[in-house]
Amino acid sequence: MRLIYGFLAIRMIRLARYDLARSDMLYRNGDEAFERSRDRVRQAKAPADRADLPSLASMR
């Protein structure tokens, strides 16, 4: 019986580590995606300013 509980404990620890690693990866990818979108907005702002388009905030 102790062997079964030991096996289950090891399996649950491995799954928990996998979930934690996956969560960290998604968190980092989310931060990177947010920074990319901010860069794209900054890049789009320059041509919009040259074309005298209204700002994004005023269009809402």
N, CA, C and O atoms as a GROMACS GRO file, in nm:
protein
  240
    1MET      N    1   0.083  -0.120   0.000
    1MET     CA    2   0.000   0.000   0.000
    1MET      C    3   0.087   0.126   0.000
    1MET      O    4   0.057   0.223  -0.069
    2ARG      N    5   0.196   0.123   0.079
    2ARG     CA    6   0.284   0.240   0.082
    2ARG      C    7   0.349   0.263  -0.053
    2ARG      O    8   0.374   0.377  -0.092
    3LEU      N    9   0.375   0.155  -0.124
    3LEU     CA   10   0.434   0.165  -0.257
    3LEU      C   11   0.339   0.237  -0.353
    3LEU      O   12   0.381   0.321  -0.433
    4ILE      N   13   0.214   0.203  -0.345
    4ILE     CA   14   0.113   0.269  -0.429
    4ILE      C   15   0.103   0.417  -0.396
    4ILE      O   16   0.102   0.501  -0.487
    5TYR      N   17   0.097   0.451  -0.267
    5TYR     CA   18   0.092   0.592  -0.228
    5TYR      C   19   0.218   0.666  -0.270
    5TYR      O   20   0.212   0.782  -0.312
    6GLY      N   21   0.331   0.601  -0.259
    6GLY     CA   22   0.456   0.662  -0.303
    6GLY      C   23   0.455   0.689  -0.452
    6GLY      O   24   0.496   0.797  -0.496
    7PHE      N   25   0.409   0.592  -0.530
    7PHE     CA   26   0.400   0.611  -0.674
    7PHE      C   27   0.305   0.725  -0.708
    7PHE      O   28   0.336   0.809  -0.793
    8LEU      N   29   0.189   0.730  -0.643
    8LEU     CA   30   0.093   0.838  -0.669
    8LEU      C   31   0.150   0.974  -0.632
    8LEU      O   32   0.128   1.072  -0.702
    9ALA      N   33   0.223   0.980  -0.521
    9ALA     CA   34   0.282   1.107  -0.478
    9ALA      C   35   0.385   1.156  -0.580
    9ALA      O   36   0.387   1.274  -0.614
   10ILE      N   37   0.468   1.066  -0.627
   10ILE     CA   38   0.569   1.103  -0.727
   10ILE      C   39   0.501   1.151  -0.855
   10ILE      O   40   0.543   1.250  -0.915
   11ARG      N   41   0.398   1.080  -0.896
   11ARG     CA   42   0.326   1.119  -1.018
   11ARG      C   43   0.260   1.256  -1.002
   11ARG      O   44   0.264   1.339  -1.094
   12MET      N   45   0.202   1.280  -0.888
   12MET     CA   46   0.136   1.410  -0.865
   12MET      C   47   0.239   1.523  -0.860
   12MET      O   48   0.212   1.633  -0.908
   13ILE      N   49   0.355   1.497  -0.803
   13ILE     CA   50   0.461   1.599  -0.800
   13ILE      C   51   0.508   1.630  -0.942
   13ILE      O   52   0.529   1.747  -0.976
   14ARG      N   53   0.525   1.528  -1.024
   14ARG     CA   54   0.566   1.551  -1.163
   14ARG      C   55   0.462   1.632  -1.239
   14ARG      O   56   0.496   1.723  -1.314
   15LEU      N   57   0.336   1.600  -1.220
   15LEU     CA   58   0.229   1.676  -1.286
   15LEU      C   59   0.226   1.820  -1.237
   15LEU      O   60   0.204   1.912  -1.316
   16ALA      N   61   0.247   1.841  -1.108
   16ALA     CA   62   0.248   1.977  -1.054
   16ALA      C   63   0.364   2.057  -1.112
   16ALA      O   64   0.348   2.174  -1.145
   17ARG      N   65   0.480   1.994  -1.125
   17ARG     CA   66   0.596   2.064  -1.185
   17ARG      C   67   0.569   2.097  -1.330
   17ARG      O   68   0.604   2.206  -1.377
   18TYR      N   69   0.508   2.005  -1.402
   18TYR     CA   70   0.473   2.031  -1.541
   18TYR      C   71   0.376   2.148  -1.551
   18TYR      O   72   0.394   2.237  -1.635
   19ASP      N   73   0.273   2.150  -1.467
   19ASP     CA   74   0.177   2.260  -1.468
   19ASP      C   75   0.243   2.392  -1.435
   19ASP      O   76   0.211   2.495  -1.495
   20LEU      N   77   0.334   2.390  -1.340
   20LEU     CA   78   0.404   2.513  -1.303
   20LEU      C   79   0.491   2.564  -1.418
   20LEU      O   80   0.493   2.683  -1.446
   21ALA      N   81   0.562   2.474  -1.483
   21ALA     CA   82   0.645   2.514  -1.596
   21ALA      C   83   0.559   2.568  -1.711
   21ALA      O   84   0.596   2.666  -1.775
   22ARG      N   85   0.447   2.505  -1.735
   22ARG     CA   86   0.356   2.552  -1.840
   22ARG      C   87   0.299   2.690  -1.806
   22ARG      O   88   0.287   2.776  -1.892
   23SER      N   89   0.264   2.709  -1.681
   23SER     CA   90   0.212   2.838  -1.637
   23SER      C   91   0.317   2.948  -1.654
   23SER      O   92   0.285   3.058  -1.699
   24ASP      N   93   0.441   2.919  -1.618
   24ASP     CA   94   0.549   3.017  -1.636
   24ASP      C   95   0.569   3.050  -1.783
   24ASP      O   96   0.588   3.166  -1.818
   25MET      N   97   0.564   2.948  -1.869
   25MET     CA   98   0.581   2.971  -2.011
   25MET      C   99   0.470   3.061  -2.066
   25MET      O  100   0.497   3.154  -2.141
   26LEU      N  101   0.346   3.033  -2.028
   26LEU     CA  102   0.234   3.115  -2.075
   26LEU      C  103   0.244   3.257  -2.023
   26LEU      O  104   0.209   3.351  -2.094
   27TYR      N  105   0.291   3.274  -1.901
   27TYR     CA  106   0.306   3.407  -1.843
   27TYR      C  107   0.411   3.486  -1.921
   27TYR      O  108   0.389   3.603  -1.954
   28ARG      N  109   0.525   3.422  -1.951
   28ARG     CA  110   0.630   3.490  -2.028
   28ARG      C  111   0.580   3.522  -2.168
   28ARG      O  112   0.604   3.632  -2.218
   29ASN      N  113   0.512   3.428  -2.232
   29ASN     CA  114   0.461   3.452  -2.367
   29ASN      C  115   0.359   3.565  -2.368
   29ASN      O  116   0.354   3.643  -2.463
   30GLY      N  117   0.279   3.574  -2.263
   30GLY     CA  118   0.181   3.682  -2.254
   30GLY      C  119   0.248   3.817  -2.243
   30GLY      O  120   0.205   3.913  -2.307
   31ASP      N  121   0.353   3.826  -2.162
   31ASP     CA  122   0.428   3.950  -2.149
   31ASP      C  123   0.493   3.990  -2.281
   31ASP      O  124   0.491   4.107  -2.320
   32GLU      N  125   0.550   3.891  -2.350
   32GLU     CA  126   0.613   3.920  -2.478
   32GLU      C  127   0.510   3.966  -2.581
   32GLU      O  128   0.538   4.058  -2.658
   33ALA      N  129   0.393   3.904  -2.584
   33ALA     CA  130   0.288   3.944  -2.678
   33ALA      C  131   0.240   4.085  -2.647
   33ALA      O  132   0.212   4.162  -2.739
   34PHE      N  133   0.229   4.118  -2.520
   34PHE     CA  134   0.186   4.252  -2.482
   34PHE      C  135   0.289   4.356  -2.528
   34PHE      O  136   0.251   4.460  -2.580
   35GLU      N  137   0.417   4.328  -2.509
   35GLU     CA  138   0.521   4.421  -2.554
   35GLU      C  139   0.522   4.434  -2.706
   35GLU      O  140   0.540   4.544  -2.758
   36ARG      N  141   0.502   4.324  -2.777
   36ARG     CA  142   0.496   4.331  -2.923
   36ARG      C  143   0.380   4.418  -2.969
   36ARG      O  144   0.394   4.498  -3.062
   37SER      N  145   0.265   4.404  -2.903
   37SER     CA  146   0.150   4.485  -2.944
   37SER      C  147   0.173   4.632  -2.913
   37SER      O  148   0.132   4.719  -2.990
   38ARG      N  149   0.239   4.661  -2.802
   38ARG     CA  150   0.270   4.802  -2.772
   38ARG      C  151   0.366   4.859  -2.876
   38ARG      O  152   0.351   4.974  -2.916
   39ASP      N  153   0.464   4.779  -2.919
   39ASP     CA  154   0.557   4.825  -3.023
   39ASP      C  155   0.484   4.850  -3.154
   39ASP      O  156   0.512   4.947  -3.224
   40ARG      N  157   0.390   4.762  -3.188
   40ARG     CA  158   0.314   4.781  -3.311
   40ARG      C  159   0.229   4.908  -3.306
   40ARG      O  160   0.217   4.980  -3.405
   41VAL      N  161   0.173   4.936  -3.189
   41VAL     CA  162   0.094   5.059  -3.175
   41VAL      C  163   0.185   5.180  -3.191
   41VAL      O  164   0.148   5.278  -3.256
   42ARG      N  165   0.305   5.175  -3.130
   42ARG     CA  166   0.399   5.286  -3.145
   42ARG      C  167   0.440   5.305  -3.290
   42ARG      O  168   0.451   5.417  -3.338
   43GLN      N  169   0.463   5.192  -3.361
   43GLN     CA  170   0.503   5.202  -3.501
   43GLN      C  171   0.389   5.255  -3.587
   43GLN      O  172   0.414   5.328  -3.683
   44ALA      N  173   0.266   5.220  -3.555
   44ALA     CA  174   0.152   5.268  -3.633
   44ALA      C  175   0.120   5.413  -3.604
   44ALA      O  176   0.058   5.480  -3.686
   45LYS      N  177   0.160   5.461  -3.488
   45LYS     CA  178   0.128   5.598  -3.449
   45LYS      C  179   0.200   5.700  -3.538
   45LYS      O  180   0.143   5.804  -3.571
   46ALA      N  181   0.324   5.673  -3.575
   46ALA     CA  182   0.400   5.769  -3.657
   46ALA      C  183   0.333   5.796  -3.792
   46ALA      O  184   0.312   5.912  -3.825
   47PRO      N  185   0.298   5.694  -3.872
   47PRO     CA  186   0.229   5.724  -3.998
   47PRO      C  187   0.091   5.788  -3.976
   47PRO      O  188   0.046   5.871  -4.055
   48ALA      N  189   0.025   5.747  -3.868
   48ALA     CA  190  -0.106   5.807  -3.840
   48ALA      C  191  -0.091   5.956  -3.808
   48ALA      O  192  -0.174   6.037  -3.849
   49ASP      N  193   0.014   5.991  -3.737
   49ASP     CA  194   0.039   6.134  -3.707
   49ASP      C  195   0.070   6.210  -3.835
   49ASP      O  196   0.024   6.323  -3.853
   50ARG      N  197   0.148   6.149  -3.924
   50ARG     CA  198   0.181   6.216  -4.051
   50ARG      C  199   0.058   6.234  -4.139
   50ARG      O  200   0.049   6.330  -4.215
   51ALA      N  201  -0.037   6.142  -4.128
   51ALA     CA  202  -0.159   6.151  -4.209
   51ALA      C  203  -0.266   6.234  -4.140
   51ALA      O  204  -0.377   6.246  -4.192
   52ASP      N  205  -0.236   6.289  -4.025
   52ASP     CA  206  -0.330   6.370  -3.945
   52ASP      C  207  -0.458   6.293  -3.912
   52ASP      O  208  -0.567   6.350  -3.914
   53LEU      N  209  -0.443   6.165  -3.881
   53LEU     CA  210  -0.557   6.084  -3.838
   53LEU      C  211  -0.583   6.112  -3.689
   53LEU      O  212  -0.490   6.145  -3.615
   54PRO      N  213  -0.708   6.098  -3.646
   54PRO     CA  214  -0.737   6.120  -3.503
   54PRO      C  215  -0.669   6.012  -3.419
   54PRO      O  216  -0.641   5.902  -3.466
   55SER      N  217  -0.644   6.046  -3.294
   55SER     CA  218  -0.578   5.950  -3.206
   55SER      C  219  -0.671   5.834  -3.174
   55SER      O  220  -0.793   5.845  -3.188
   56LEU      N  221  -0.613   5.726  -3.131
   56LEU     CA  222  -0.690   5.607  -3.097
   56LEU      C  223  -0.786   5.636  -2.980
   56LEU      O  224  -0.899   5.588  -2.978
   57ALA      N  225  -0.740   5.715  -2.884
   57ALA     CA  226  -0.822   5.746  -2.768
   57ALA      C  227  -0.946   5.828  -2.806
   57ALA      O  228  -1.053   5.809  -2.749
   58SER      N  229  -0.932   5.918  -2.903
   58SER     CA  230  -1.047   6.002  -2.942
   58SER      C  231  -1.146   5.924  -3.028
   58SER      O  232  -1.262   5.966  -3.041
   59MET      N  233  -1.102   5.813  -3.086
   59MET     CA  234  -1.193   5.734  -3.171
   59MET      C  235  -1.283   5.644  -3.086
   59MET      O  236  -1.380   5.589  -3.140
   60ARG      N  237  -1.256   5.627  -2.961
   60ARG     CA  238  -1.336   5.537  -2.877
   60ARG      C  239  -1.463   5.601  -2.833
   60ARG      O  240  -1.542   5.540  -2.762
   0.00000   0.00000   0.00000
